[in-house]
Amino acid sequence: MATITLDLPAETLAALRRSPHELAKDVRLGAAIYWYTRGELSQERAAEVAGLDRTEFLRACGRAGVNLFQSDAEDLADGHG
């Protein structure tokens, strides 16, 4: 697994009221959701990035208001969605 370092001002952690560990989990989930909604990662891979199983990732997406259906109106009209 690769490691990425993110430097943030201490005030940011204080303002967010998160420990570094909690913030890391939030960032991983946010990145996973972002890449999933852009179609760059599958649900399975995004769940892996988030450190969750697929079911928990889908629940997290639901809590975040993410549309879990990746089809658009054109796909549906063409019968591909």
mmCIF file of the N, C-alpha and C atoms, coordinates in Angstrom:
data_MODEL
# 
_entry.id   MODEL 
# 
loop_
_atom_site.group_PDB 
_atom_site.id 
_atom_site.type_symbol 
_atom_site.label_atom_id 
_atom_site.label_alt_id 
_atom_site.label_comp_id 
_atom_site.label_asym_id 
_atom_site.label_entity_id 
_atom_site.label_seq_id 
_atom_site.pdbx_PDB_ins_code 
_atom_site.Cartn_x 
_atom_site.Cartn_y 
_atom_site.Cartn_z 
_atom_site.occupancy 
_atom_site.B_iso_or_equiv 
_atom_site.pdbx_formal_charge 
_atom_site.auth_seq_id 
_atom_site.auth_comp_id 
_atom_site.auth_asym_id 
_atom_site.auth_atom_id 
_atom_site.pdbx_PDB_model_num 
ATOM 1   N N  . MET A 1 1  ? 0.849   -1.176 0.000   1.00 0.00 ? 1  MET A N  1 
ATOM 2   C CA . MET A 1 1  ? 0.000   0.000  0.000   1.00 0.00 ? 1  MET A CA 1 
ATOM 3   C C  . MET A 1 1  ? 0.899   1.244  0.000   1.00 0.00 ? 1  MET A C  1 
ATOM 4   N N  . ALA A 1 2  ? 0.506   2.242  -0.754  1.00 0.00 ? 2  ALA A N  1 
ATOM 5   C CA . ALA A 1 2  ? 1.250   3.499  -0.825  1.00 0.00 ? 2  ALA A CA 1 
ATOM 6   C C  . ALA A 1 2  ? 0.827   4.407  0.326   1.00 0.00 ? 2  ALA A C  1 
ATOM 7   N N  . THR A 1 3  ? 1.735   5.250  0.745   1.00 0.00 ? 3  THR A N  1 
ATOM 8   C CA . THR A 1 3  ? 1.457   6.219  1.803   1.00 0.00 ? 3  THR A CA 1 
ATOM 9   C C  . THR A 1 3  ? 1.541   7.617  1.222   1.00 0.00 ? 3  THR A C  1 
ATOM 10  N N  . ILE A 1 4  ? 0.548   8.428  1.531   1.00 0.00 ? 4  ILE A N  1 
ATOM 11  C CA . ILE A 1 4  ? 0.515   9.818  1.089   1.00 0.00 ? 4  ILE A CA 1 
ATOM 12  C C  . ILE A 1 4  ? 0.491   10.687 2.337   1.00 0.00 ? 4  ILE A C  1 
ATOM 13  N N  . THR A 1 5  ? 1.317   11.718 2.360   1.00 0.00 ? 5  THR A N  1 
ATOM 14  C CA . THR A 1 5  ? 1.376   12.624 3.494   1.00 0.00 ? 5  THR A CA 1 
ATOM 15  C C  . THR A 1 5  ? 0.674   13.928 3.130   1.00 0.00 ? 5  THR A C  1 
ATOM 16  N N  . LEU A 1 6  ? -0.157  14.396 4.041   1.00 0.00 ? 6  LEU A N  1 
ATOM 17  C CA . LEU A 1 6  ? -0.893  15.638 3.838   1.00 0.00 ? 6  LEU A CA 1 
ATOM 18  C C  . LEU A 1 6  ? -0.565  16.565 5.000   1.00 0.00 ? 6  LEU A C  1 
ATOM 19  N N  . ASP A 1 7  ? 0.032   17.695 4.701   1.00 0.00 ? 7  ASP A N  1 
ATOM 20  C CA . ASP A 1 7  ? 0.365   18.670 5.736   1.00 0.00 ? 7  ASP A CA 1 
ATOM 21  C C  . ASP A 1 7  ? -0.775  19.659 5.884   1.00 0.00 ? 7  ASP A C  1 
ATOM 22  N N  . LEU A 1 8  ? -1.292  19.767 7.096   1.00 0.00 ? 8  LEU A N  1 
ATOM 23  C CA . LEU A 1 8  ? -2.371  20.704 7.402   1.00 0.00 ? 8  LEU A CA 1 
ATOM 24  C C  . LEU A 1 8  ? -1.994  21.528 8.620   1.00 0.00 ? 8  LEU A C  1 
ATOM 25  N N  . PRO A 1 9  ? -2.430  22.769 8.664   1.00 0.00 ? 9  PRO A N  1 
ATOM 26  C CA . PRO A 1 9  ? -2.191  23.567 9.863   1.00 0.00 ? 9  PRO A CA 1 
ATOM 27  C C  . PRO A 1 9  ? -2.898  22.942 11.065  1.00 0.00 ? 9  PRO A C  1 
ATOM 28  N N  . ALA A 1 10 ? -2.304  23.032 12.225  1.00 0.00 ? 10 ALA A N  1 
ATOM 29  C CA . ALA A 1 10 ? -2.905  22.495 13.448  1.00 0.00 ? 10 ALA A CA 1 
ATOM 30  C C  . ALA A 1 10 ? -4.281  23.093 13.680  1.00 0.00 ? 10 ALA A C  1 
ATOM 31  N N  . GLU A 1 11 ? -4.451  24.354 13.261  1.00 0.00 ? 11 GLU A N  1 
ATOM 32  C CA . GLU A 1 11 ? -5.742  25.021 13.430  1.00 0.00 ? 11 GLU A CA 1 
ATOM 33  C C  . GLU A 1 11 ? -6.856  24.318 12.652  1.00 0.00 ? 11 GLU A C  1 
ATOM 34  N N  . THR A 1 12 ? -6.490  23.696 11.534  1.00 0.00 ? 12 THR A N  1 
ATOM 35  C CA . THR A 1 12 ? -7.479  22.976 10.742  1.00 0.00 ? 12 THR A CA 1 
ATOM 36  C C  . THR A 1 12 ? -8.020  21.787 11.512  1.00 0.00 ? 12 THR A C  1 
ATOM 37  N N  . LEU A 1 13 ? -7.114  21.022 12.129  1.00 0.00 ? 13 LEU A N  1 
ATOM 38  C CA . LEU A 1 13 ? -7.558  19.886 12.947  1.00 0.00 ? 13 LEU A CA 1 
ATOM 39  C C  . LEU A 1 13 ? -8.424  20.365 14.101  1.00 0.00 ? 13 LEU A C  1 
ATOM 40  N N  . ALA A 1 14 ? -8.014  21.460 14.715  1.00 0.00 ? 14 ALA A N  1 
ATOM 41  C CA . ALA A 1 14 ? -8.798  21.998 15.830  1.00 0.00 ? 14 ALA A CA 1 
ATOM 42  C C  . ALA A 1 14 ? -10.170 22.456 15.356  1.00 0.00 ? 14 ALA A C  1 
ATOM 43  N N  . ALA A 1 15 ? -10.229 23.129 14.223  1.00 0.00 ? 15 ALA A N  1 
ATOM 44  C CA . ALA A 1 15 ? -11.500 23.629 13.705  1.00 0.00 ? 15 ALA A CA 1 
ATOM 45  C C  . ALA A 1 15 ? -12.439 22.478 13.332  1.00 0.00 ? 15 ALA A C  1 
ATOM 46  N N  . LEU A 1 16 ? -11.869 21.409 12.814  1.00 0.00 ? 16 LEU A N  1 
ATOM 47  C CA . LEU A 1 16 ? -12.677 20.259 12.417  1.00 0.00 ? 16 LEU A CA 1 
ATOM 48  C C  . LEU A 1 16 ? -12.993 19.331 13.590  1.00 0.00 ? 16 LEU A C  1 
ATOM 49  N N  . ARG A 1 17 ? -12.300 19.554 14.691  1.00 0.00 ? 17 ARG A N  1 
ATOM 50  C CA . ARG A 1 17 ? -12.469 18.713 15.895  1.00 0.00 ? 17 ARG A CA 1 
ATOM 51  C C  . ARG A 1 17 ? -12.276 17.242 15.559  1.00 0.00 ? 17 ARG A C  1 
ATOM 52  N N  . ARG A 1 18 ? -11.184 16.980 14.853  1.00 0.00 ? 18 ARG A N  1 
ATOM 53  C CA . ARG A 1 18 ? -10.845 15.613 14.458  1.00 0.00 ? 18 ARG A CA 1 
ATOM 54  C C  . ARG A 1 18 ? -9.407  15.322 14.873  1.00 0.00 ? 18 ARG A C  1 
ATOM 55  N N  . SER A 1 19 ? -9.181  14.088 15.256  1.00 0.00 ? 19 SER A N  1 
ATOM 56  C CA . SER A 1 19 ? -7.811  13.634 15.467  1.00 0.00 ? 19 SER A CA 1 
ATOM 57  C C  . SER A 1 19 ? -7.193  13.377 14.101  1.00 0.00 ? 19 SER A C  1 
ATOM 58  N N  . PRO A 1 20 ? -5.875  13.303 14.016  1.00 0.00 ? 20 PRO A N  1 
ATOM 59  C CA . PRO A 1 20 ? -5.264  12.978 12.722  1.00 0.00 ? 20 PRO A CA 1 
ATOM 60  C C  . PRO A 1 20 ? -5.799  11.665 12.145  1.00 0.00 ? 20 PRO A C  1 
ATOM 61  N N  . HIS A 1 21 ? -6.034  10.684 12.988  1.00 0.00 ? 21 HIS A N  1 
ATOM 62  C CA . HIS A 1 21 ? -6.575  9.393  12.519  1.00 0.00 ? 21 HIS A CA 1 
ATOM 63  C C  . HIS A 1 21 ? -7.984  9.555  11.956  1.00 0.00 ? 21 HIS A C  1 
ATOM 64  N N  . GLU A 1 22 ? -8.816  10.302 12.650  1.00 0.00 ? 22 GLU A N  1 
ATOM 65  C CA . GLU A 1 22 ? -10.181 10.537 12.171  1.00 0.00 ? 22 GLU A CA 1 
ATOM 66  C C  . GLU A 1 22 ? -10.174 11.311 10.860  1.00 0.00 ? 22 GLU A C  1 
ATOM 67  N N  . LEU A 1 23 ? -9.321  12.314 10.772  1.00 0.00 ? 23 LEU A N  1 
ATOM 68  C CA . LEU A 1 23 ? -9.240  13.104 9.546   1.00 0.00 ? 23 LEU A CA 1 
ATOM 69  C C  . LEU A 1 23 ? -8.765  12.243 8.379   1.00 0.00 ? 23 LEU A C  1 
ATOM 70  N N  . ALA A 1 24 ? -7.806  11.357 8.633   1.00 0.00 ? 24 ALA A N  1 
ATOM 71  C CA . ALA A 1 24 ? -7.325  10.466 7.574   1.00 0.00 ? 24 ALA A CA 1 
ATOM 72  C C  . ALA A 1 24 ? -8.461  9.584  7.056   1.00 0.00 ? 24 ALA A C  1 
ATOM 73  N N  . LYS A 1 25 ? -9.289  9.072  7.955   1.00 0.00 ? 25 LYS A N  1 
ATOM 74  C CA . LYS A 1 25 ? -10.436 8.260  7.537   1.00 0.00 ? 25 LYS A CA 1 
ATOM 75  C C  . LYS A 1 25 ? -11.413 9.094  6.708   1.00 0.00 ? 25 LYS A C  1 
ATOM 76  N N  . ASP A 1 26 ? -11.670 10.336 7.142   1.00 0.00 ? 26 ASP A N  1 
ATOM 77  C CA . ASP A 1 26 ? -12.568 11.220 6.402   1.00 0.00 ? 26 ASP A CA 1 
ATOM 78  C C  . ASP A 1 26 ? -12.030 11.510 4.995   1.00 0.00 ? 26 ASP A C  1 
ATOM 79  N N  . VAL A 1 27 ? -10.731 11.769 4.900   1.00 0.00 ? 27 VAL A N  1 
ATOM 80  C CA . VAL A 1 27 ? -10.114 12.085 3.608   1.00 0.00 ? 27 VAL A CA 1 
ATOM 81  C C  . VAL A 1 27 ? -10.171 10.869 2.690   1.00 0.00 ? 27 VAL A C  1 
ATOM 82  N N  . ARG A 1 28 ? -9.877  9.684  3.225   1.00 0.00 ? 28 ARG A N  1 
ATOM 83  C CA . ARG A 1 28 ? -9.951  8.466  2.411   1.00 0.00 ? 28 ARG A CA 1 
ATOM 84  C C  . ARG A 1 28 ? -11.365 8.246  1.893   1.00 0.00 ? 28 ARG A C  1 
ATOM 85  N N  . LEU A 1 29 ? -12.364 8.410  2.755   1.00 0.00 ? 29 LEU A N  1 
ATOM 86  C CA . LEU A 1 29 ? -13.749 8.223  2.335   1.00 0.00 ? 29 LEU A CA 1 
ATOM 87  C C  . LEU A 1 29 ? -14.136 9.275  1.299   1.00 0.00 ? 29 LEU A C  1 
ATOM 88  N N  . GLY A 1 30 ? -13.771 10.522 1.552   1.00 0.00 ? 30 GLY A N  1 
ATOM 89  C CA . GLY A 1 30 ? -14.093 11.586 0.602   1.00 0.00 ? 30 GLY A CA 1 
ATOM 90  C C  . GLY A 1 30 ? -13.476 11.346 -0.761  1.00 0.00 ? 30 GLY A C  1 
ATOM 91  N N  . ALA A 1 31 ? -12.225 10.920 -0.777  1.00 0.00 ? 31 ALA A N  1 
ATOM 92  C CA . ALA A 1 31 ? -11.556 10.628 -2.046  1.00 0.00 ? 31 ALA A CA 1 
ATOM 93  C C  . ALA A 1 31 ? -12.222 9.451  -2.739  1.00 0.00 ? 31 ALA A C  1 
ATOM 94  N N  . ALA A 1 32 ? -12.559 8.417  -1.988  1.00 0.00 ? 32 ALA A N  1 
ATOM 95  C CA . ALA A 1 32 ? -13.197 7.237  -2.568  1.00 0.00 ? 32 ALA A CA 1 
ATOM 96  C C  . ALA A 1 32 ? -14.542 7.597  -3.190  1.00 0.00 ? 32 ALA A C  1 
ATOM 97  N N  . ILE A 1 33 ? -15.331 8.378  -2.479  1.00 0.00 ? 33 ILE A N  1 
ATOM 98  C CA . ILE A 1 33 ? -16.630 8.801  -3.004  1.00 0.00 ? 33 ILE A CA 1 
ATOM 99  C C  . ILE A 1 33 ? -16.444 9.660  -4.255  1.00 0.00 ? 33 ILE A C  1 
ATOM 100 N N  . TYR A 1 34 ? -15.502 10.579 -4.203  1.00 0.00 ? 34 TYR A N  1 
ATOM 101 C CA . TYR A 1 34 ? -15.226 11.453 -5.350  1.00 0.00 ? 34 TYR A CA 1 
ATOM 102 C C  . TYR A 1 34 ? -14.869 10.628 -6.586  1.00 0.00 ? 34 TYR A C  1 
ATOM 103 N N  . TRP A 1 35 ? -13.921 9.710  -6.434  1.00 0.00 ? 35 TRP A N  1 
ATOM 104 C CA . TRP A 1 35 ? -13.484 8.914  -7.576  1.00 0.00 ? 35 TRP A CA 1 
ATOM 105 C C  . TRP A 1 35 ? -14.579 7.974  -8.051  1.00 0.00 ? 35 TRP A C  1 
ATOM 106 N N  . TYR A 1 36 ? -15.386 7.465  -7.117  1.00 0.00 ? 36 TYR A N  1 
ATOM 107 C CA . TYR A 1 36 ? -16.502 6.595  -7.513  1.00 0.00 ? 36 TYR A CA 1 
ATOM 108 C C  . TYR A 1 36 ? -17.536 7.384  -8.315  1.00 0.00 ? 36 TYR A C  1 
ATOM 109 N N  . THR A 1 37 ? -17.913 8.565  -7.839  1.00 0.00 ? 37 THR A N  1 
ATOM 110 C CA . THR A 1 37 ? -18.940 9.342  -8.539  1.00 0.00 ? 37 THR A CA 1 
ATOM 111 C C  . THR A 1 37 ? -18.460 9.815  -9.904  1.00 0.00 ? 37 THR A C  1 
ATOM 112 N N  . ARG A 1 38 ? -17.173 9.964  -10.101 1.00 0.00 ? 38 ARG A N  1 
ATOM 113 C CA . ARG A 1 38 ? -16.616 10.337 -11.406 1.00 0.00 ? 38 ARG A CA 1 
ATOM 114 C C  . ARG A 1 38 ? -16.461 9.128  -12.324 1.00 0.00 ? 38 ARG A C  1 
ATOM 115 N N  . GLY A 1 39 ? -16.752 7.937  -11.810 1.00 0.00 ? 39 GLY A N  1 
ATOM 116 C CA . GLY A 1 39 ? -16.619 6.729  -12.605 1.00 0.00 ? 39 GLY A CA 1 
ATOM 117 C C  . GLY A 1 39 ? -15.199 6.236  -12.734 1.00 0.00 ? 39 GLY A C  1 
ATOM 118 N N  . GLU A 1 40 ? -14.300 6.746  -11.909 1.00 0.00 ? 40 GLU A N  1 
ATOM 119 C CA . GLU A 1 40 ? -12.899 6.351  -11.980 1.00 0.00 ? 40 GLU A CA 1 
ATOM 120 C C  . GLU A 1 40 ? -12.608 5.075  -11.192 1.00 0.00 ? 40 GLU A C  1 
ATOM 121 N N  . LEU A 1 41 ? -13.448 4.772  -10.204 1.00 0.00 ? 41 LEU A N  1 
ATOM 122 C CA . LEU A 1 41 ? -13.296 3.555  -9.409  1.00 0.00 ? 41 LEU A CA 1 
ATOM 123 C C  . LEU A 1 41 ? -14.630 2.828  -9.325  1.00 0.00 ? 41 LEU A C  1 
ATOM 124 N N  . SER A 1 42 ? -14.563 1.528  -9.287  1.00 0.00 ? 42 SER A N  1 
ATOM 125 C CA . SER A 1 42 ? -15.752 0.710  -9.048  1.00 0.00 ? 42 SER A CA 1 
ATOM 126 C C  . SER A 1 42 ? -16.134 0.824  -7.574  1.00 0.00 ? 42 SER A C  1 
ATOM 127 N N  . GLN A 1 43 ? -17.330 0.352  -7.239  1.00 0.00 ? 43 GLN A N  1 
ATOM 128 C CA . GLN A 1 43 ? -17.739 0.336  -5.828  1.00 0.00 ? 43 GLN A CA 1 
ATOM 129 C C  . GLN A 1 43 ? -16.742 -0.461 -4.999  1.00 0.00 ? 43 GLN A C  1 
ATOM 130 N N  . GLU A 1 44 ? -16.314 -1.584 -5.507  1.00 0.00 ? 44 GLU A N  1 
ATOM 131 C CA . GLU A 1 44 ? -15.386 -2.438 -4.767  1.00 0.00 ? 44 GLU A CA 1 
ATOM 132 C C  . GLU A 1 44 ? -14.062 -1.726 -4.502  1.00 0.00 ? 44 GLU A C  1 
ATOM 133 N N  . ARG A 1 45 ? -13.496 -1.108 -5.530  1.00 0.00 ? 45 ARG A N  1 
ATOM 134 C CA . ARG A 1 45 ? -12.206 -0.409 -5.369  1.00 0.00 ? 45 ARG A CA 1 
ATOM 135 C C  . ARG A 1 45 ? -12.358 0.820  -4.475  1.00 0.00 ? 45 ARG A C  1 
ATOM 136 N N  . ALA A 1 46 ? -13.456 1.544  -4.641  1.00 0.00 ? 46 ALA A N  1 
ATOM 137 C CA . ALA A 1 46 ? -13.688 2.720  -3.807  1.00 0.00 ? 46 ALA A CA 1 
ATOM 138 C C  . ALA A 1 46 ? -13.835 2.317  -2.347  1.00 0.00 ? 46 ALA A C  1 
ATOM 139 N N  . ALA A 1 47 ? -14.521 1.220  -2.096  1.00 0.00 ? 47 ALA A N  1 
ATOM 140 C CA . ALA A 1 47 ? -14.656 0.718  -0.728  1.00 0.00 ? 47 ALA A CA 1 
ATOM 141 C C  . ALA A 1 47 ? -13.289 0.381  -0.154  1.00 0.00 ? 47 ALA A C  1 
ATOM 142 N N  . GLU A 1 48 ? -12.437 -0.199 -0.964  1.00 0.00 ? 48 GLU A N  1 
ATOM 143 C CA . GLU A 1 48 ? -11.081 -0.533 -0.537  1.00 0.00 ? 48 GLU A CA 1 
ATOM 144 C C  . GLU A 1 48 ? -10.303 0.722  -0.157  1.00 0.00 ? 48 GLU A C  1 
ATOM 145 N N  . VAL A 1 49 ? -10.391 1.757  -0.996  1.00 0.00 ? 49 VAL A N  1 
ATOM 146 C CA . VAL A 1 49 ? -9.717  3.029  -0.700  1.00 0.00 ? 49 VAL A CA 1 
ATOM 147 C C  . VAL A 1 49 ? -10.228 3.603  0.625   1.00 0.00 ? 49 VAL A C  1 
ATOM 148 N N  . ALA A 1 50 ? -11.533 3.504  0.830   1.00 0.00 ? 50 ALA A N  1 
ATOM 149 C CA . ALA A 1 50 ? -12.151 4.051  2.040   1.00 0.00 ? 50 ALA A CA 1 
ATOM 150 C C  . ALA A 1 50 ? -11.859 3.206  3.275   1.00 0.00 ? 50 ALA A C  1 
ATOM 151 N N  . GLY A 1 51 ? -11.340 2.003  3.081   1.00 0.00 ? 51 GLY A N  1 
ATOM 152 C CA . GLY A 1 51 ? -11.075 1.122  4.211   1.00 0.00 ? 51 GLY A CA 1 
ATOM 153 C C  . GLY A 1 51 ? -12.350 0.488  4.757   1.00 0.00 ? 51 GLY A C  1 
ATOM 154 N N  . LEU A 1 52 ? -13.342 0.318  3.882   1.00 0.00 ? 52 LEU A N  1 
ATOM 155 C CA . LEU A 1 52 ? -14.635 -0.232 4.269   1.00 0.00 ? 52 LEU A CA 1 
ATOM 156 C C  . LEU A 1 52 ? -14.952 -1.442 3.404   1.00 0.00 ? 52 LEU A C  1 
ATOM 157 N N  . ASP A 1 53 ? -15.897 -2.276 3.883   1.00 0.00 ? 53 ASP A N  1 
ATOM 158 C CA . ASP A 1 53 ? -16.401 -3.295 2.971   1.00 0.00 ? 53 ASP A CA 1 
ATOM 159 C C  . ASP A 1 53 ? -17.420 -2.610 2.056   1.00 0.00 ? 53 ASP A C  1 
ATOM 160 N N  . ARG A 1 54 ? -17.821 -3.295 1.010   1.00 0.00 ? 54 ARG A N  1 
ATOM 161 C CA . ARG A 1 54 ? -18.676 -2.676 -0.010  1.00 0.00 ? 54 ARG A CA 1 
ATOM 162 C C  . ARG A 1 54 ? -19.998 -2.189 0.579   1.00 0.00 ? 54 ARG A C  1 
ATOM 163 N N  . THR A 1 55 ? -20.603 -2.978 1.452   1.00 0.00 ? 55 THR A N  1 
ATOM 164 C CA . THR A 1 55 ? -21.882 -2.589 2.058   1.00 0.00 ? 55 THR A CA 1 
ATOM 165 C C  . THR A 1 55 ? -21.738 -1.310 2.867   1.00 0.00 ? 55 THR A C  1 
ATOM 166 N N  . GLU A 1 56 ? -20.686 -1.217 3.668   1.00 0.00 ? 56 GLU A N  1 
ATOM 167 C CA . GLU A 1 56 ? -20.467 -0.013 4.469   1.00 0.00 ? 56 GLU A CA 1 
ATOM 168 C C  . GLU A 1 56 ? -20.164 1.191  3.581   1.00 0.00 ? 56 GLU A C  1 
ATOM 169 N N  . PHE A 1 57 ? -19.449 0.963  2.470   1.00 0.00 ? 57 PHE A N  1 
ATOM 170 C CA . PHE A 1 57 ? -19.185 2.058  1.541   1.00 0.00 ? 57 PHE A CA 1 
ATOM 171 C C  . PHE A 1 57 ? -20.492 2.574  0.944   1.00 0.00 ? 57 PHE A C  1 
ATOM 172 N N  . LEU A 1 58 ? -21.369 1.660  0.554   1.00 0.00 ? 58 LEU A N  1 
ATOM 173 C CA . LEU A 1 58 ? -22.653 2.076  -0.014  1.00 0.00 ? 58 LEU A CA 1 
ATOM 174 C C  . LEU A 1 58 ? -23.483 2.832  1.021   1.00 0.00 ? 58 LEU A C  1 
ATOM 175 N N  . ARG A 1 59 ? -23.434 2.407  2.264   1.00 0.00 ? 59 ARG A N  1 
ATOM 176 C CA . ARG A 1 59 ? -24.141 3.136  3.328   1.00 0.00 ? 59 ARG A CA 1 
ATOM 177 C C  . ARG A 1 59 ? -23.548 4.533  3.503   1.00 0.00 ? 59 ARG A C  1 
ATOM 178 N N  . ALA A 1 60 ? -22.225 4.635  3.457   1.00 0.00 ? 60 ALA A N  1 
ATOM 179 C CA . ALA A 1 60 ? -21.568 5.940  3.585   1.00 0.00 ? 60 ALA A CA 1 
ATOM 180 C C  . ALA A 1 60 ? -21.957 6.841  2.419   1.00 0.00 ? 60 ALA A C  1 
ATOM 181 N N  . CYS A 1 61 ? -22.046 6.279  1.230   1.00 0.00 ? 61 CYS A N  1 
ATOM 182 C CA . CYS A 1 61 ? -22.489 7.057  0.072   1.00 0.00 ? 61 CYS A CA 1 
ATOM 183 C C  . CYS A 1 61 ? -23.906 7.566  0.291   1.00 0.00 ? 61 CYS A C  1 
ATOM 184 N N  . GLY A 1 62 ? -24.766 6.717  0.797   1.00 0.00 ? 62 GLY A N  1 
ATOM 185 C CA . GLY A 1 62 ? -26.139 7.118  1.085   1.00 0.00 ? 62 GLY A CA 1 
ATOM 186 C C  . GLY A 1 62 ? -26.200 8.249  2.088   1.00 0.00 ? 62 GLY A C  1 
ATOM 187 N N  . ARG A 1 63 ? -25.390 8.155  3.158   1.00 0.00 ? 63 ARG A N  1 
ATOM 188 C CA . ARG A 1 63 ? -25.354 9.218  4.165   1.00 0.00 ? 63 ARG A CA 1 
ATOM 189 C C  . ARG A 1 63 ? -24.850 10.529 3.566   1.00 0.00 ? 63 ARG A C  1 
ATOM 190 N N  . ALA A 1 64 ? -23.967 10.413 2.561   1.00 0.00 ? 64 ALA A N  1 
ATOM 191 C CA . ALA A 1 64 ? -23.402 11.598 1.907   1.00 0.00 ? 64 ALA A CA 1 
ATOM 192 C C  . ALA A 1 64 ? -24.307 12.126 0.793   1.00 0.00 ? 64 ALA A C  1 
ATOM 193 N N  . GLY A 1 65 ? -25.427 11.444 0.544   1.00 0.00 ? 65 GLY A N  1 
ATOM 194 C CA . GLY A 1 65 ? -26.352 11.889 -0.492  1.00 0.00 ? 65 GLY A CA 1 
ATOM 195 C C  . GLY A 1 65 ? -25.901 11.566 -1.901  1.00 0.00 ? 65 GLY A C  1 
ATOM 196 N N  . VAL A 1 66 ? -25.038 10.565 -2.038  1.00 0.00 ? 66 VAL A N  1 
ATOM 197 C CA . VAL A 1 66 ? -24.510 10.195 -3.346  1.00 0.00 ? 66 VAL A CA 1 
ATOM 198 C C  . VAL A 1 66 ? -25.512 9.311  -4.078  1.00 0.00 ? 66 VAL A C  1 
ATOM 199 N N  . ASN A 1 67 ? -25.754 9.623  -5.340  1.00 0.00 ? 67 ASN A N  1 
ATOM 200 C CA . ASN A 1 67 ? -26.603 8.804  -6.195  1.00 0.00 ? 67 ASN A CA 1 
ATOM 201 C C  . ASN A 1 67 ? -25.824 7.549  -6.560  1.00 0.00 ? 67 ASN A C  1 
ATOM 202 N N  . LEU A 1 68 ? -26.320 6.406  -6.147  1.00 0.00 ? 68 LEU A N  1 
ATOM 203 C CA . LEU A 1 68 ? -25.607 5.151  -6.397  1.00 0.00 ? 68 LEU A CA 1 
ATOM 204 C C  . LEU A 1 68 ? -25.829 4.603  -7.794  1.00 0.00 ? 68 LEU A C  1 
ATOM 205 N N  . PHE A 1 69 ? -26.723 5.218  -8.546  1.00 0.00 ? 69 PHE A N  1 
ATOM 206 C CA . PHE A 1 69 ? -26.970 4.785  -9.915  1.00 0.00 ? 69 PHE A CA 1 
ATOM 207 C C  . PHE A 1 69 ? -26.153 5.664  -10.851 1.00 0.00 ? 69 PHE A C  1 
ATOM 208 N N  . GLN A 1 70 ? -25.224 5.049  -11.556 1.00 0.00 ? 70 GLN A N  1 
ATOM 209 C CA . GLN A 1 70 ? -24.295 5.790  -12.403 1.00 0.00 ? 70 GLN A CA 1 
ATOM 210 C C  . GLN A 1 70 ? -24.820 6.037  -13.810 1.00 0.00 ? 70 GLN A C  1 
ATOM 211 N N  . SER A 1 71 ? -26.049 5.605  -14.106 1.00 0.00 ? 71 SER A N  1 
ATOM 212 C CA . SER A 1 71 ? -26.611 5.805  -15.442 1.00 0.00 ? 71 SER A CA 1 
ATOM 213 C C  . SER A 1 71 ? -27.174 7.200  -15.569 1.00 0.00 ? 71 SER A C  1 
ATOM 214 N N  . ASP A 1 72 ? -27.107 7.748  -16.759 1.00 0.00 ? 72 ASP A N  1 
ATOM 215 C CA . ASP A 1 72 ? -27.768 9.021  -17.016 1.00 0.00 ? 72 ASP A CA 1 
ATOM 216 C C  . ASP A 1 72 ? -28.964 8.765  -17.934 1.00 0.00 ? 72 ASP A C  1 
ATOM 217 N N  . ALA A 1 73 ? -29.715 9.795  -18.231 1.00 0.00 ? 73 ALA A N  1 
ATOM 218 C CA . ALA A 1 73 ? -30.940 9.657  -19.025 1.00 0.00 ? 73 ALA A CA 1 
ATOM 219 C C  . ALA A 1 73 ? -30.634 9.070  -20.404 1.00 0.00 ? 73 ALA A C  1 
ATOM 220 N N  . GLU A 1 74 ? -29.536 9.456  -21.008 1.00 0.00 ? 74 GLU A N  1 
ATOM 221 C CA . GLU A 1 74 ? -29.172 8.929  -22.331 1.00 0.00 ? 74 GLU A CA 1 
ATOM 222 C C  . GLU A 1 74 ? -28.904 7.431  -22.272 1.00 0.00 ? 74 GLU A C  1 
ATOM 223 N N  . ASP A 1 75 ? -28.177 6.979  -21.233 1.00 0.00 ? 75 ASP A N  1 
ATOM 224 C CA . ASP A 1 75 ? -27.926 5.546  -21.059 1.00 0.00 ? 75 ASP A CA 1 
ATOM 225 C C  . ASP A 1 75 ? -29.228 4.778  -20.922 1.00 0.00 ? 75 ASP A C  1 
ATOM 226 N N  . LEU A 1 76 ? -30.145 5.319  -20.131 1.00 0.00 ? 76 LEU A N  1 
ATOM 227 C CA . LEU A 1 76 ? -31.428 4.644  -19.907 1.00 0.00 ? 76 LEU A CA 1 
ATOM 228 C C  . LEU A 1 76 ? -32.249 4.570  -21.193 1.00 0.00 ? 76 LEU A C  1 
ATOM 229 N N  . ALA A 1 77 ? -32.236 5.645  -21.960 1.00 0.00 ? 77 ALA A N  1 
ATOM 230 C CA . ALA A 1 77 ? -32.980 5.675  -23.219 1.00 0.00 ? 77 ALA A CA 1 
ATOM 231 C C  . ALA A 1 77 ? -32.416 4.669  -24.216 1.00 0.00 ? 77 ALA A C  1 
ATOM 232 N N  . ASP A 1 78 ? -31.094 4.482  -24.175 1.00 0.00 ? 78 ASP A N  1 
ATOM 233 C CA . ASP A 1 78 ? -30.435 3.540  -25.074 1.00 0.00 ? 78 ASP A CA 1 
ATOM 234 C C  . ASP A 1 78 ? -30.527 2.095  -24.590 1.00 0.00 ? 78 ASP A C  1 
ATOM 235 N N  . GLY A 1 79 ? -31.059 1.904  -23.378 1.00 0.00 ? 79 GLY A N  1 
ATOM 236 C CA . GLY A 1 79 ? -31.158 0.568  -22.818 1.00 0.00 ? 79 GLY A CA 1 
ATOM 237 C C  . GLY A 1 79 ? -29.870 0.065  -22.209 1.00 0.00 ? 79 GLY A C  1 
ATOM 238 N N  . HIS A 1 80 ? -28.904 0.978  -21.939 1.00 0.00 ? 80 HIS A N  1 
ATOM 239 C CA . HIS A 1 80 ? -27.610 0.581  -21.374 1.00 0.00 ? 80 HIS A CA 1 
ATOM 240 C C  . HIS A 1 80 ? -27.523 0.855  -19.880 1.00 0.00 ? 80 HIS A C  1 
ATOM 241 N N  . GLY A 1 81 ? -28.501 1.499  -19.272 1.00 0.00 ? 81 GLY A N  1 
ATOM 242 C CA . GLY A 1 81 ? -28.405 1.894  -17.874 1.00 0.00 ? 81 GLY A CA 1 
ATOM 243 C C  . GLY A 1 81 ? -28.977 0.939  -16.917 1.00 0.00 ? 81 GLY A C  1 
# 
